[in-house]
Amino acid sequence: MKATKIIIMILIACTLSSCMTTRTSINKYKETPGQTYKYSKGKQMYLFWGLVPIGRTSVATPTNEPCQVQTSFRVVDALLSSVTGGIFSMQTIKVIAKHNDTNQDYFKAGDVVTYELLTGKYAKGTIDSIIDNERCIVKTEDGKLIKVKFKNLSK
C-alpha cells in the first residue's frame, strides 16, 4: 500500500510541469530606453517530455532595434502537458522590442494608419509588421502588402 502511494506520487510529479521563463536580451535591450511592444509570437511543440521537437518555430526579430526573446512554459502549456502526461508539450516564444526615439509616434502592428501613395494621394491600411526603425509593412484595404516609411504614416 505504501509503495503504491509512492509510485502514484512519482507519476503525478513527472506529469505536472512548472511554469518557467527564459529571457534573452539582444542589442542592449535592458539599457535602451523606449516604449516596448510585442514584435512577434510563436509556439514550439515537443513530443516525449520535450525530447523530440516537432519542427522548428521561427519567430521574426527586428534587425535594428533592441529586443528580448522570451521563451516561456505558460499555464496553458503546462495544463496541456499534464493532460497528455508529457507526451505532447509546447512552449510560447515571444519577441518584445523597443522603439527608438526616432519613431516618435510608436506605431505597432495592428494600428490603422493613413499612408501616402506615390501619386500624392492618401489611403488607409493596417500595419502588418515592423521591418526596422524607418519602415513597416502595411496591409492595404484591398489586401496587398506594401513597404511604407514611418515618416509617410499617420494615425
N, C-alpha and C positions, 0 to 999 in steps of 0.2 A: 504494500500500500504506500509506504513511504517512498519507495523507488519510483512508483507511478507518478506521484506528485512532483518529484524532482524532474522526471522526464517531461511532464506537461509544462512545468515552469521553463525548462530549457527551450522547448519548442516555441512557447509564447515569446520568449526573449529573442529567439532567432527570427521570428516573423515580424516583430514590431521594430520599426526603424525610428531613429530620432531625426528631428529637423536640423539641418546644418546649412551653412552658407560659406562660400569661398569668394573673396573679393580680390580681383587682380587689377591694380591701377596701371594705366598706360599714359605716357606723355605728361607726367607730373600732375595727375588728376587732383590729388589732395591739396596741392599747393596753389592751384589755379582758381582764382575767383570767377564767379559766373553762375548763371542760372542752370540748374540741371534739368534734363528731360530724358525720357525713355527713347533711345535711338532704335533699338530692335529687340526682339524677343524670340525665343525658340525652346523646343523641348528635345532632350536627348533621352532615348529609350534604351533599356537594357533587358537582358534575359539572365536568369540564373544568378540572382543576388548581385547584379552589377558586373558579372564576369565577362559577359558577351554583349558588346554594344550592337544595337540594331541601326546600321548606317552611321553616318557622321553628320550631325547637325552643324550647319554653317550659318552663323549669325553675322550680320553686317556690322562693321565697326567704322567709325569716322576716320578719314585719312589725316586731317589736320587739326582735329580737336582733341583735347584730353578726354579720356573715357575710363570707365571702370566696368569690367566684365564680372557679373555676379552669377555664380552657379549655386543654386540652392535646391535643397530637398524639402519642399514645402509640405504643408499638412495634407493637401490633396494627393501629392506624390506619395507620401508615407502611407496614407489610407489605401491607395491602390496597391502599393507593395505589400501591405499587410493582408489585404483581402486575397491576393494571389499567392500568399506565402513566400513572397520574394522572387517568385519565378519570373514575374514581369515587374519592372520598376522604371521610373523616369525621374529626370532632374529638369528644373526650369533654368534656362540661361537668359539673362537679361543684360543688355548693354546700356549703361547710363552715361550720357555725355554732358559736357558743359559748353555753353555758348561763350565765345569770346566777346569782348566789348565792342568789336567791330560790327556785330549784328545786334543793333540797338533794340529792335522790336521783338527779338527772341521768338522767331517763328518755330513751329514744331509740326510734326506730321499730323495730319488731320485738320489743320487750320484751313478755313475757307478764305481764299485770297483773290484779289484782283491783280492781274498782271498785264503788262504792256506787250502788244503784238508788234511785229516788225513793221506793220503798216501804220503804227502810231495809234491804233485803236486799242481799247481795253476789253478784256474778257475775264470771266470768273473761272475758278478751278479750286482744287483741293490739293494741299501739299501731300504728296505720297511718301517722300523720304528726303532726308537731308544728305547732300553729297559732301559738302565741306562748308567752310565759313562764308563762302561767297555765293554758292549755288545750291539749288534743290531741284527735285523732280516734282512737277505739278501735273496732276491728272485733270485734263480739260473736261468741259461739260459733255463733249462727245466721246470721252473715254480714252483719248490719246495721252501718252506720257511725254512731257517735254522738259528740257532743262531750262531753268529760269534763274537769273541772278537776283539775290535778295534786294538789291537796290531798285529792281523793277517791280517789286511786290508791294502791296498794301493790304491791310486787313479790312 
